[in-house]
């Protein structure tokens, strides 16, 4: 950690330094792994889930080894320690995202966070005359809940298309679609295209119509610092596992004024004040939405992850992954038969590069890349409406994070080029 601490101090002094990637990589034990075929692992599937630094692994192991107990339920030493750690993590995480602990609800991930909005806010506040605006580039987790709500309550759902030439959201169409809307749900950064949507303009237009805004930040949080209180957004959904934290946990950030408009999501233990055979009364604030045994180990691990990330300037992290992505996209687009979907040359694009070969099926290509040690994602990426808009059934996707290197990208391009030479239809 000494090199990283030195980096942090240099940044604090205003000295421009690049990320010490080799020192960062030393914190991730899995990156040393060799695959069964003897190839060194090159992990390019970060948009699906990131790897975990040793401090996250250690913090969760310590909980289970030293003070495993349920939180908020007892007065013995272990329970007090578990409660303190759980709420300490909440404070670290909420501070990292620029808000207060009482505006953060633990969830199982961004999917549950979006469903929480659907059940606890939308079903309480929307009816037949209301309109929800989505985009063609949404993850299924930000489409299916609203389709179900539409079936149940008759709410109108409108989809804003993408501009196929630029791979960006059609903002002219958005300005039309948002008229009369009550809720706008939009992905911050596309998990397929790597495109960052113009959130600031979207929030302005939505609020001019009196609409609430739900922002899916699962893909942006790993490389862009989210400042919830400053964003003007009403809801933010985040997953821990894409930003160095464990699986099985995420959060929903909620404006205080909006939280007061919400009803219960799941019911049972913890979220109640009293229960009798005549009825029940409920907790207020974030406690209303956290039912049953908390995700204690996962919260502790996520807290460790954000504390680890605090040492970096996210602008440097973004620049690092954007540089690798833009170079990789440019080089693989030069390989015969490869089409790249997205525009990684944009400064605001993320580290996701989606591509497809015109004769090698995406699943076959993934197996051939894996033989070289390269882990990439294959499929529709839980974004079938976007695949339909692009006119393809699936793509391959390489996605980068702060521990990836240009040397890995160069090796990837070389291996992909060799595979295409060997297996493509001539």
N, C-alpha and C positions, 0 to 999 in steps of 0.2 A: 504493500500500500504506500510505501514511501514515495515512489515516483508519482502516484496519483495525488498525494497530498501536496507534493511540490508543484504539480500542474495546477492544482486548485489555488495555491498561494500566488503563483505567477499570474493566473487569470485575475485574481483579486487586486493585483498591483497594476492591472491594465496592460500587461505584456501579452502580445499575441503569440500563442503557442498552439500547436496542433495536438490532437489527442495522442497520448502515449498508448497506442493500440496493443503493443506487445505486453505492456504491464497490465492493461485491462484484460487481455486474454488469459493471463495467469490466474485471474480470479474465477475462471470458469472451467472446472475440472473436466467437463464433458468434451471440451474442444481438443483435449489430448487423445481422444479415443481413436482407435483404428477399427475399421469395419471388419466383418468376418473374412472378406476377401483380401485383407491386408492393406487396403487403401486408407489413407488418412481422411477422417471425417472433415468435410467442408459443409458447414451448416448454412444453407441459404433458404430456410423456411421460417424466417422470423415473423412474417406477417401472420402465420398460423399460430405460432407460440415461440417465445424467445427462450434461450437457455438461462440458467439461474446462477448468479454468483455464489461463491462459497459461503458468504455471510448469510444469505437467505437459507441455504441448506442447514447451516449450523444453528441459526436462530430457531428453526422449527424443530430440529433434533433436540435442542436444549429444553424446549417446552415439554416435549414428550418424555425426556429423560429426567428432568429435574422438578418441574412443577405442574405436571399434567393434572388439570382439575377443571370443573365447569366454572364458568364466570357468572357473576351477578346472582349467585344462588346460596352461598354459604359464608361463614365467618372464620373458617379455618385458614391456616397460613397459605396452603396451596391455592385455595380459591381466591384469596386476596391477591396473590401474585399473578394468577391468571387474569383476573379482572383488571388489574393495573396494566398488564401487558396489552390486553385487548384494547383498552381505552387509550393507552399511550400510542398504540399503532394508529388508532383513529385520528388522534391529534396530529401525528406525523404526516399521515396521508392527506388529510384535509388541508393542512398547512401547505403541503407540496402543491396542491391544486388551487391554492389561493382562496380558501374559504374557511369557515369555522366548523368544528366537529358536529355542531347541532344541525348542520345542513347536509350531512353525509349519512347515507344509509348503506350498510353492508349488504351486498347481494352475492349471488353465486357467480356473477359476471355481467357483462354488458347485456346479454340476452335477457336475464332476469330483470335487470334494471329497466329495460324498455317495456317488458311485460308489466312491471310494477306501475309505470306511468299509465299503461293501457287500462289496467284494472282499478288502480287506486285513484287516478285523477280523471281519465277520460270517461269512464263509466259513471262517474259522479257528476260530470259537468257537461257532457256532450249528448246530443240527441239527433233526431232525424234531420233537422235543419242545418246541422254543422258540417264543416268541410275540413278534412285532413289532407295536407299536401305532403307527398313523398317525392322521391326522385327515382329514376331508372337505375341508379348506381347503388341503391341501398342493399345492405346485407339482408338476407331473409329474416333475420331477427327484427328488422325494422320495417318489414312488409307484412308478414303473416299475422302479427297481433292486430294490425289495423284492418286487415281483411276480415278477421274474425269479429272485430268490433262492428264493422260495417254490416255484417250479416245479422248481428244481434240487435243493433240499435238503428240501423238505417243511415248511418253517417256516410256522407259522400267521400270517396277517396280519389284524389287527383294525383297523377304521376307527371313529373317534369322530365322531359327527355334530355338526352345528352346530344351535343353537337358531334356527330360522328367524325368530322374532319379534324377537330381539335381535341376530342375526347373530354371536353369540359361540359359543365352543366349549361344548358340553354337558358341564360338569364332573362332573355326576352319572354320566353315561355313561362318562366317562373313568375315574372311580374304579372302575367295574366292569371296564372293558376292561384296565386296567393290572395286574389280578390275575394273577400268574404270568408277567408279561412279562420278557423278557430285554433288549429294546431299545425305547426310545420315541423316535420321530422326529417332530418338531413344528416348524412354522414359527413364528418369533418374531412376525412381523407379516405378515398376509395381503396378498398383492399385489393382490387383488381388493377385499376389504372394508376394508382399512386397519385392521383390528382387531388389537390387540396381545394375544396370548394370555397367560394368567397363568403365566408361566414358572416363577416361584418356587414356586408350589404344584405345578406339574407335576413339577419336579425332585424336590421333597420326596416326592411320591407314588411316583414312579418308583424312587427310591433306596430307599424303604421295601420295595420288592419285589426289590431287588437288581438292578434294570435299569439299563443304561447309557442316557444321553440324548444324542441328536444334535439340535442346534438349527440350523435354517436361518435365518441372519441376513442374507440378501441384501437384504431390504427394510428391516430395522431399522437396519443399520449407518450408512446415510446421515443418520440423524436421532437416533439413540440411541447413547450411548457404551457399547460392549461391554467388560466387564471379565471376561475369561475366567477368570482364576485365582480370582476371587471368586464366580463364578456357580454353581459346583457342577456345571456341565455337563461331559460327557465329550468331546464333539466339537462344534465350531462351524464351519459352512461359510459363507464370505463371498465375494462378488464385488467386484472393484475398480471396475468400470465404472459401478456405480450410486451411487458416492460420490466422483465427480470423477476417478477413475483411468481407465486405459486398458482397452479390451476385451482378452480373451484371457488374463487372469490373475485369480487369487483365491487363497484359502488354506483349508487345514483346520487348525484349532487342536485339539490332542490332549493330553489329560492324560498326563503321563509314565508313570504306572503302566499306562495303557491302551496306550500306544505299544509297550510290551514284549510285548503280546499279539498284535501284528499281524505278518502276513507280507507279502511283496512284492506290489505291485500290478502295475506294468509292469516288465519286466526289460530290461536292456541296459547301456549305458554309464553311468558315474557312480555307479550304485547298487551296484556290485560292489566287493569287495576283491580277489579273484583269480578268474581264469578259466583253465581248462585243458581239454584234451579229455576229462578225467575228471570234470569238474564245476566248480562255481563256489561262491564264498563271498560273502556280502553285507555291505554297510555296516549300521550300526546307527543308530537315531534317525531324524531327519527325512531324512537322506541316503538311507535305504533307499527312499524314495518319490519321489525326484526323479531321474527317468531321462532321459538324453540331454542335449542342449544346453538350458541354463536359459532361462527367459523373461526375458532380461536387460533389454532396453529397457522391457518392460512393468513389471518390478519397480521399475526406476528411476522410471518415471512414477508408479506407485502410491505409492512412498516420498515423492515430491514432493507428491502429493495429500494424504496424511495429515499431512505437515508443514504444508501450507496450512490444513487443517482444524483443526489444533491451536490456532489463534488464536481459535477460537470456543468458546463454551460450548454443548454440544449441547442443553442444556435450552432455550436461547434459540432455537436452530435448530428444535427440535421445536415449540416454542410458535408460532413464526412460520408454519411450514407447516400446523400444526393449525388456526391461526386462519383462514388462507385457505381451507383445505379445509372447515371447518365452515360458514363463511359461504357458500361456493359451493354446498355440498350443500343448505343451507337454501333458497337462492334458486332453484336449478334444480328442486327438488322442488315449487316453487310454479308451475312452468310446466306447462300442461295436457298430460297424456299422459306426463310424465316420472316414472319411478320410480327412486329412489336405493337402491342396495344397500350396506348398511353403516350405521354410526352415527358420523359425523364429529363429533358433539357431545361424544363422550367425550374426556376430556383425554389419554388414552393412544392415541387413533387417529392414524394417520399422515396423509400428504398425498395418499392415493389416494381418489378419489371415482368409483365405478362407477355408471353409470346407463343407462337404456334407455327409448326412446320406444315407445309402444304401436302406432304405425303406420308410423314411419320406420325402416327397417332400419338396424342399427348401422353397416354398411359405408357405406351412402348418407349417413348422418348424419356420418360421419367425413370424407367427401369435401366435404360442405357446410361443415363446420367448417374444414377446410383452406383452402377458398376465402377464408375470413376471416383466414387466417394462423395458425390455432390447430392445433397438433400434439397429437393425443390418440391413445391406443391403442384398437384395436378387435379384438374376437374373444373367444375363451374364456380368454385370458391363461394358457395352459398350466395350466389348472385345471378340466378338464372335469367331474370328480366334484362340484366345488363348483357349477358351472353346473347340473348335474343336480339338486342339492339345492335350488337357487334356482328351478328350473323354467324356465330360459331357455337359449337356445343360445349367447348371447354378450352382452357389454355394451360400451358405450363407457366409457373411463376417462380422466379428467383427473387428473394427479398432479403435485404441486408440490415444489419444493426451495427452498433458501435464497435463490436469486436471483430467485424469482418475487415479484410484487407484487400488492397488492389492486387496483391499477388494471388490471392484466392480467385478474384474475378478474372485475372488473366488466364489462370489455369482452367477455369470454367469455360471461357470462350474457346480456348484451344481444344478442350475435350469435346465441346458441343460441335465445333467445326469438324473434328475427326469423325464423330458419330454420323453427322449429316453426309459426309463424303462416303462413308461405308454403307449406310442403310437407306439413303433416300432414293426415290425413283429417278433415274436419269432420263 
